Amino acid sequence: MAYFIFTKNSDNVANTLYAIAENEFDFNNLNINKSDYKIIEDTQINFDNVKYYLKNIEKYNNDSIIYTDNTCVFKDRNQLNTYVLQFKNRIKQFIENNPNHELFNRWNYYYNQLQSLNLDSISYPLNKSLEQYFKDENKPSLNPLQIP
């Protein structure tokens, strides 16, 4: 079962998604006080749709999540580079502040994967998310919302 973590007491309020966790292990290793958030369990299919930016989460209502279709396009190298740099900065903050965290190695490896990504080898426009691109290349794929 996958987990979607929202701002608490924000039913029907847009843009309250805080984090996602693919399974119980990842959920239990989030650096959050779970009682401060609204946690909704959902299917792996919905998790993958959000992880790969095929769907956006608009909001939640009670224990139901409202999804909308999404199209992810990086028009050029600069757009993708900006995304990668922001993602790397978030990962770097995590690994610098959590050297003994259970998920440190996963995120350190992913940081290195992003670091070695050759943006010039990608054809633009890239009509998919970076996460989907990595999946299609049979490489590990993580979403910024999964950072503990």
Secondary structure, DSSP 8 states (H G I E B T S, - for coil): -EEEEEETT-TT-SS-EEEEESSHHHHHT-SS-GGGEEEEEE-HHHHHHHHTTSEEEEEEETTEEEEEE----B-SHHHHHHHHHHHHHHHHHHHHH-TT-TTHHHHHHHHHHHHT--GGGS-SSB-S-HHHHHHHTT-----GGG--
